[in-house]
Amino acid sequence: MGIFWSHWSHRVKADSQYFTDNSKKANKDRNGGLSASSSNGSSVPVTPRSEGEILKTPNLKNFSFSELKNATRNFRPDSVLGEGGFGSVFKGWIDENSLVATKPGVGTVIAVKRLNPDGIQGHKEWLTEINYLGRLQHPNLVRLIGYCLEDDHRLLIYEFMARGSMENHLFRRGSYFQPLSWGIRMKIALGAAKGLAFLHNAENQVIYRDFKASNILLDSNYTAKLSDFGLARDGPTGDKSHVSTRVMGTFGYAAPEYLATGHLTAKSDIYSFGVVFLEMLSGRRAVDKNRPSGQHNLVEWAKPYLMSKRRMFRVLDGRLDGQYSVDKAQRAVTLALHCLRNDPRSRPTMDEVVATLEKLQDPKDTAKFTQKEQNLTCSKSQQSAHASGTGRRISVEAAKAAASYPKPSNSPLYG
């Protein structure tokens, strides 16, 4: 994919605005240990597969460290796409068919995520990512191409996501990040919802547990793909209603019942989806300490307004004025409120969320936004060329290429 990534996951720490994080323990656990506590307190494996079995996944290539050094130009600083709790992400190139490293600019672009031994994420999260993305494939999940486990080196190789994370497009300001239109936001929401629905409906249910704007990556057509499965867990089995775990995730997105009890269900993901969908509707972050008093927590501030058909427009992103009908706005707001219900049993399923979002799609708006963006990019690229004094004319294709790889700050996998 083009690469993508938005801010690395800032895991919750007990002594801050974040929750607990067991990454230090994970760093010590080099033998897999993918387990969670069941509802009765006993330890049950998240997956019956051993570390050796996970790493033998036929869908993935086991890269050597030297291969990745060649693919990334020896991990040169100017190849860095972003940094985060896991470590750094580098841009690289490989042959599309053989997956052999190629010289820069030749072959397929990849994102290489390199584990920092001193980072907040460790071997356990690294292995969990392989366990899930190595065996789950869906148009709305980022593709994991392979991994490297050699000496103390632990790396993951992904497809490159050309437009980076949704977080960058939603909250950053700048010439490369035009405000996402209503239609594009609905398209992204639908894609992300389909990704979650796939996980929830899998033969062995998967609970994502870290759904947030920075983990939604976008390809060149604004197709949304879920990334970063380091906190994912298998759902409850048999007559179990939930999985009991240590509370982990990102502050502002976790469901209230999960925070209070550690009981994890698919409905926990749905609450998180509601938070992100509200971010998309409002253009505001889930938690923003720079907002006036009383507006720091988006859900707490917005809910009273959203319950009023007249006052809900105070919450909607002003940059979207004129792009939606009142009926569609009300249906979108209602969906967000249903996902954010305090009682998890009254929240919709992801299948129901997908069905609602499908009715809010407008392909014409998406096409208009994409064309407008391309025209704007071409215009800016041409202006830049004239200003540089090179006298060279920039083609439409070159301008599009430049638009495909805006470089956000703190982006884990971006190009």
C-alpha positions as CSV (number, residue, x, y, z in Angstrom):
1,M,0.0,0.0,0.0
2,G,1.2,3.3,-0.2
3,I,2.1,3.8,3.2
4,F,0.3,5.1,5.6
5,W,0.5,5.3,8.8
6,S,-0.8,7.8,11.1
7,H,0.3,8.3,14.6
8,W,1.6,5.1,16.1
9,S,-0.6,3.7,18.8
10,H,-0.2,5.6,22.0
11,R,-1.2,2.9,24.4
12,V,-2.9,3.6,27.6
13,K,-0.8,3.9,30.7
14,A,-2.2,3.6,34.2
15,D,-0.6,6.8,35.5
16,S,-1.7,9.1,32.6
17,Q,-4.6,9.7,30.3
18,Y,-3.9,6.2,28.8
19,F,-4.8,2.8,30.3
20,T,-2.5,0.1,31.4
21,D,0.0,-1.4,29.0
22,N,1.7,-4.8,29.4
23,S,4.3,-4.2,26.8
24,K,7.2,-4.6,29.3
25,K,5.9,-8.0,30.2
26,A,5.4,-8.7,26.5
27,N,9.1,-7.9,25.8
28,K,10.1,-10.5,28.4
29,D,7.7,-13.1,26.9
30,R,9.7,-14.4,23.8
31,N,7.8,-17.6,23.5
32,G,4.5,-16.5,22.2
33,G,2.3,-16.6,25.3
34,L,-0.8,-15.3,23.4
35,S,-3.2,-15.9,26.2
36,A,-6.1,-14.1,27.9
37,S,-8.1,-14.7,31.0
38,S,-11.4,-16.3,30.5
39,S,-14.5,-15.1,32.2
40,N,-14.0,-17.6,35.0
41,G,-10.5,-16.4,35.6
42,S,-8.6,-19.3,34.1
43,S,-6.1,-18.9,31.4
44,V,-7.2,-19.8,27.9
45,P,-5.2,-19.5,24.7
46,V,-6.2,-16.8,22.3
47,T,-5.1,-19.2,19.6
48,P,-4.1,-22.8,19.7
49,R,-1.2,-22.2,17.4
50,S,2.4,-22.0,18.8
51,E,4.8,-19.3,17.8
52,G,6.5,-21.7,15.4
53,E,3.1,-22.5,13.7
54,I,2.3,-18.8,13.4
55,L,5.6,-17.9,11.7
56,K,5.1,-20.7,9.2
57,T,2.0,-19.0,7.8
58,P,2.1,-19.8,4.0
59,N,0.7,-16.4,3.1
60,L,3.8,-14.6,4.4
61,K,7.4,-14.4,3.3
62,N,10.2,-14.7,5.9
63,F,12.6,-11.9,4.8
64,S,16.2,-11.9,5.9
65,F,17.5,-8.7,7.6
66,S,19.9,-8.2,4.8
67,E,17.1,-8.2,2.2
68,L,15.3,-5.5,4.1
69,K,18.4,-3.5,4.4
70,N,18.7,-3.5,0.6
71,A,15.0,-2.8,0.2
72,T,15.1,0.3,2.4
73,R,18.6,1.6,1.4
74,N,20.0,0.4,4.7
75,F,17.3,2.0,6.7
76,R,18.4,5.5,5.8
77,P,16.9,8.4,7.7
78,D,15.4,9.8,4.5
79,S,13.5,6.5,4.0
80,V,11.6,6.9,7.3
81,L,7.9,7.2,6.8
82,G,7.0,7.7,10.5
83,E,7.7,6.7,14.0
84,G,5.7,5.5,17.0
85,G,5.5,3.1,19.9
86,F,6.6,0.2,17.9
87,G,9.6,1.9,16.4
88,S,10.2,3.4,12.9
89,V,8.6,2.7,9.6
90,F,10.7,2.8,6.4
91,K,9.8,3.0,2.7
92,G,11.2,0.2,0.6
93,W,10.9,-1.5,-2.7
94,I,10.6,-5.2,-3.7
95,D,9.8,-7.0,-7.0
96,E,6.1,-7.6,-7.2
97,N,6.4,-11.3,-8.2
98,S,9.5,-12.6,-6.5
99,L,9.4,-10.2,-3.5
100,V,13.1,-9.7,-3.9
101,A,14.5,-6.3,-2.9
102,T,15.0,-3.9,-5.7
103,K,16.6,-0.5,-6.1
104,P,14.7,2.6,-5.1
105,G,12.0,3.5,-7.5
106,V,11.8,0.1,-9.1
107,G,9.1,-2.5,-8.3
108,T,6.4,-2.3,-5.6
109,V,6.6,0.1,-2.7
110,I,6.4,-1.4,0.7
111,A,6.3,-0.2,4.3
112,V,8.8,-1.9,6.7
113,K,8.0,-1.5,10.4
114,R,11.0,-2.1,12.6
115,L,10.6,-3.0,16.2
116,N,12.5,-0.8,18.7
117,P,13.6,-3.1,21.5
118,D,13.1,-0.2,23.9
119,G,9.7,0.8,22.5
120,I,6.3,0.5,24.2
121,Q,5.3,-2.5,22.1
122,G,7.1,-5.8,22.1
123,H,7.5,-9.3,20.8
124,K,4.0,-10.3,21.9
125,E,2.3,-7.5,19.9
126,W,4.6,-8.3,17.0
127,L,3.6,-11.9,17.0
128,T,-0.1,-11.0,17.5
129,E,0.0,-8.9,14.3
130,I,1.4,-11.8,12.3
131,N,-1.1,-14.2,13.9
132,Y,-4.1,-12.3,12.7
133,L,-3.0,-10.5,9.5
134,G,-1.1,-13.6,8.4
135,R,-4.3,-15.6,8.1
136,L,-7.0,-13.0,7.7
137,Q,-7.5,-11.5,4.3
138,H,-10.1,-8.9,3.3
139,P,-10.3,-5.8,1.1
140,N,-10.6,-3.7,4.2
141,L,-7.7,-5.1,6.1
142,V,-4.1,-3.9,5.4
143,R,-2.1,-6.7,3.7
144,L,0.8,-8.1,5.6
145,I,3.4,-9.3,3.1
146,G,5.9,-10.8,5.4
147,Y,8.1,-10.5,8.5
148,C,11.7,-10.8,9.7
149,L,12.8,-12.5,12.8
150,E,16.6,-12.7,12.9
151,D,18.7,-12.3,16.1
152,D,17.2,-9.3,17.9
153,H,15.6,-7.9,14.7
154,R,11.8,-8.0,14.4
155,L,10.2,-6.4,11.4
156,L,6.9,-6.4,9.6
157,I,6.4,-5.7,5.9
158,Y,3.2,-4.3,4.6
159,E,1.6,-3.1,1.4
160,F,2.0,0.6,0.9
161,M,-1.1,2.8,1.5
162,A,-0.8,5.9,-0.7
163,R,-2.9,8.3,1.2
164,G,-1.8,7.5,4.7
165,S,-4.1,7.4,7.7
166,M,-7.5,8.9,7.9
167,E,-6.4,10.8,11.0
168,N,-4.0,12.9,8.9
169,H,-6.7,13.8,6.4
170,L,-9.3,14.5,9.1
171,F,-7.3,16.6,11.5
172,R,-4.2,18.0,9.8
173,R,-4.2,21.2,7.9
174,G,-2.1,21.9,4.9
175,S,-2.0,21.9,1.1
176,Y,-1.8,18.1,0.8
177,F,-4.7,17.5,3.2
178,Q,-7.8,19.1,1.8
179,P,-10.9,18.6,4.0
180,L,-12.5,15.3,3.3
181,S,-15.9,15.7,1.7
182,W,-19.1,14.2,3.2
183,G,-19.2,11.5,0.5
184,I,-15.5,10.5,1.1
185,R,-16.1,10.3,4.8
186,M,-19.1,8.0,4.3
187,K,-17.1,5.8,2.0
188,I,-14.3,5.5,4.5
189,A,-16.7,4.8,7.3
190,L,-18.3,2.0,5.3
191,G,-15.0,0.5,4.4
192,A,-13.8,0.5,8.0
193,A,-17.2,-0.9,9.1
194,K,-16.9,-3.8,6.6
195,G,-13.4,-4.5,8.0
196,L,-14.8,-4.8,11.5
197,A,-17.8,-6.8,10.4
198,F,-15.5,-9.3,8.8
199,L,-13.5,-9.7,12.0
200,H,-16.6,-10.1,14.1
201,N,-18.2,-12.6,11.7
202,A,-15.0,-14.7,11.3
203,E,-15.2,-18.4,12.1
204,N,-13.2,-17.6,15.2
205,Q,-14.4,-14.1,16.1
206,V,-11.8,-11.4,16.4
207,I,-12.2,-8.3,18.6
208,Y,-10.0,-5.5,17.2
209,R,-9.8,-3.6,20.5
210,D,-7.9,-0.6,19.1
211,F,-10.2,1.0,16.5
212,K,-9.3,4.7,16.0
213,A,-8.7,7.2,13.2
214,S,-4.9,6.6,13.1
215,N,-5.4,2.9,12.5
216,I,-7.6,3.4,9.4
217,L,-5.3,3.6,6.4
218,L,-6.4,4.8,2.9
219,D,-5.3,3.7,-0.5
220,S,-5.3,6.0,-3.5
221,N,-9.0,5.6,-4.0
222,Y,-9.8,6.3,-0.3
223,T,-10.5,2.6,0.3
224,A,-10.2,2.2,4.1
225,K,-8.1,-0.7,5.6
226,L,-7.6,-1.5,9.2
227,S,-4.1,-1.8,10.4
228,D,-2.2,-2.5,13.7
229,F,-3.5,-5.7,15.1
230,G,-1.2,-5.8,18.1
231,L,-4.0,-5.6,20.6
232,A,-6.5,-7.8,18.8
233,R,-8.0,-10.7,20.7
234,D,-10.1,-13.8,19.9
235,G,-13.7,-13.3,20.9
236,P,-15.5,-15.4,23.5
237,T,-16.2,-19.0,22.7
238,G,-18.8,-21.6,23.9
239,D,-21.2,-20.2,26.4
240,K,-18.9,-17.3,27.3
241,S,-20.4,-13.9,26.9
242,H,-17.1,-12.0,27.0
243,V,-13.3,-12.3,27.4
244,S,-11.8,-10.8,30.5
245,T,-8.5,-9.0,29.8
246,R,-6.3,-6.2,31.2
247,V,-7.7,-2.9,30.0
248,M,-5.7,-1.8,27.0
249,G,-6.3,0.6,24.1
250,T,-6.3,4.3,23.5
251,F,-7.9,6.9,25.8
252,G,-11.1,8.3,24.4
253,Y,-12.1,5.3,22.3
254,A,-12.6,2.4,24.7
255,A,-16.1,1.4,25.7
256,P,-17.2,2.4,29.3
257,E,-18.1,-1.2,30.3
258,Y,-14.6,-2.4,29.1
259,L,-12.9,0.3,31.1
260,A,-14.9,-0.5,34.2
261,T,-14.7,-4.3,34.1
262,G,-12.2,-5.5,31.6
263,H,-14.9,-7.5,29.9
264,L,-14.3,-7.4,26.2
265,T,-16.9,-8.2,23.5
266,A,-17.5,-7.3,19.9
267,K,-19.8,-4.5,21.2
268,S,-16.7,-2.8,22.6
269,D,-15.4,-2.4,19.0
270,I,-18.8,-0.9,18.1
271,Y,-18.5,1.8,20.7
272,S,-15.1,2.6,19.4
273,F,-16.5,2.8,15.9
274,G,-19.1,5.3,17.2
275,V,-16.3,7.5,18.6
276,V,-14.4,7.5,15.3
277,F,-17.6,8.0,13.3
278,L,-18.4,11.0,15.5
279,E,-14.9,12.3,14.8
280,M,-15.6,12.0,11.1
281,L,-18.9,13.9,11.4
282,S,-17.5,16.7,13.6
283,G,-13.9,17.0,12.4
284,R,-12.9,17.0,16.1
285,R,-10.6,14.6,18.0
286,A,-12.0,12.2,20.5
287,V,-9.9,13.9,23.2
288,D,-8.6,17.4,22.7
289,K,-7.2,19.3,25.7
290,N,-6.8,22.4,23.5
291,R,-10.6,22.8,23.3
292,P,-12.5,25.1,25.7
293,S,-13.4,23.7,29.1
294,G,-16.3,21.3,28.7
295,Q,-15.3,20.3,25.2
296,H,-12.2,18.2,25.9
297,N,-14.1,14.9,25.5
298,L,-15.9,14.8,22.2
299,V,-18.5,12.2,23.2
300,E,-19.5,13.9,26.4
301,W,-19.7,17.3,24.8
302,A,-21.5,16.2,21.6
303,K,-24.2,13.8,22.9
304,P,-26.6,16.4,24.2
305,Y,-26.5,18.3,20.9
306,L,-26.9,15.2,18.8
307,M,-30.1,14.3,20.6
308,S,-31.7,17.4,19.2
309,K,-32.5,17.6,15.4
310,R,-32.1,21.4,15.6
311,R,-28.9,21.5,17.7
312,M,-27.1,18.6,16.1
313,F,-25.7,20.9,13.4
314,R,-23.6,22.6,16.0
315,V,-21.5,19.4,16.2
316,L,-21.2,18.7,12.4
317,D,-18.0,19.9,10.7
318,G,-18.6,23.3,9.3
319,R,-16.4,22.5,6.3
320,L,-19.2,20.1,5.2
321,D,-21.9,22.7,4.9
322,G,-24.0,22.2,1.8
323,Q,-22.7,18.7,1.1
324,Y,-25.4,16.6,2.8
325,S,-29.1,16.5,3.1
326,V,-30.8,17.0,6.5
327,D,-32.2,13.5,6.2
328,K,-28.7,11.9,5.7
329,A,-27.2,14.0,8.4
330,Q,-29.9,12.8,10.9
331,R,-29.4,9.2,9.9
332,A,-25.7,9.5,10.3
333,V,-26.1,11.1,13.7
334,T,-28.6,8.5,14.8
335,L,-26.1,5.8,13.9
336,A,-23.4,7.4,15.9
337,L,-25.6,7.7,18.9
338,H,-26.7,4.0,18.7
339,C,-23.1,2.9,18.6
340,L,-22.3,5.1,21.6
341,R,-25.1,3.7,23.8
342,N,-23.9,3.0,27.3
343,D,-25.6,-0.4,27.4
344,P,-23.6,-2.6,25.1
345,R,-26.6,-4.9,24.5
346,S,-28.5,-2.0,22.8
347,R,-25.7,-1.2,20.4
348,P,-26.1,-2.4,16.8
349,T,-24.1,-5.2,15.3
350,M,-21.4,-4.3,12.7
351,D,-23.6,-5.9,10.0
352,E,-26.4,-3.4,11.0
353,V,-23.9,-0.6,10.9
354,V,-22.7,-1.6,7.4
355,A,-26.3,-1.8,6.2
356,T,-27.0,1.8,7.5
357,L,-23.8,3.2,6.0
358,E,-24.6,1.6,2.6
359,K,-27.7,3.8,2.4
360,L,-25.6,6.9,3.0
361,Q,-23.2,6.4,0.1
362,D,-23.1,8.8,-2.8
363,P,-20.6,7.7,-5.5
364,K,-21.1,10.9,-7.5
365,D,-19.8,13.0,-4.5
366,T,-16.8,10.7,-4.2
367,A,-16.0,11.1,-7.9
368,K,-16.4,14.9,-7.7
369,F,-14.1,15.2,-4.6
370,T,-11.4,13.0,-6.2
371,Q,-11.4,15.0,-9.5
372,K,-11.3,18.3,-7.5
373,E,-8.4,17.1,-5.5
374,Q,-6.5,16.0,-8.6
375,N,-7.1,19.3,-10.3
376,L,-5.9,21.1,-7.2
377,T,-2.8,19.0,-6.9
378,C,-1.9,19.5,-10.6
379,S,-2.3,23.2,-10.2
380,K,-0.1,23.4,-7.2
381,S,2.5,21.2,-8.7
382,Q,2.7,23.4,-11.8
383,Q,2.9,26.5,-9.7
384,S,5.7,25.0,-7.7
385,A,7.6,24.1,-10.9
386,H,7.3,27.7,-12.2
387,A,8.4,29.1,-8.9
388,S,11.5,26.9,-8.8
389,G,12.7,28.3,-12.0
390,T,13.4,25.0,-13.6
391,G,11.2,25.7,-16.5
392,R,10.1,22.1,-16.7
393,R,6.5,21.3,-17.3
394,I,5.0,18.8,-14.9
395,S,2.7,16.1,-16.3
396,V,-0.6,15.2,-14.9
397,E,0.8,11.8,-14.1
398,A,3.7,13.3,-12.1
399,A,1.3,15.6,-10.2
400,K,-0.9,12.6,-9.3
401,A,2.2,10.7,-8.1
402,A,3.1,13.7,-5.9
403,A,-0.4,13.7,-4.4
404,S,-0.2,10.1,-3.6
405,Y,2.7,10.4,-1.1
406,P,2.1,13.4,1.2
407,K,4.4,12.9,4.2
408,P,2.6,13.4,7.5
409,S,4.4,13.8,10.8
410,N,4.5,10.9,13.2
411,S,3.0,8.6,10.7
412,P,3.9,5.0,11.3
413,L,3.5,3.8,7.7
414,Y,3.3,6.5,5.3
415,G,4.9,7.4,2.1
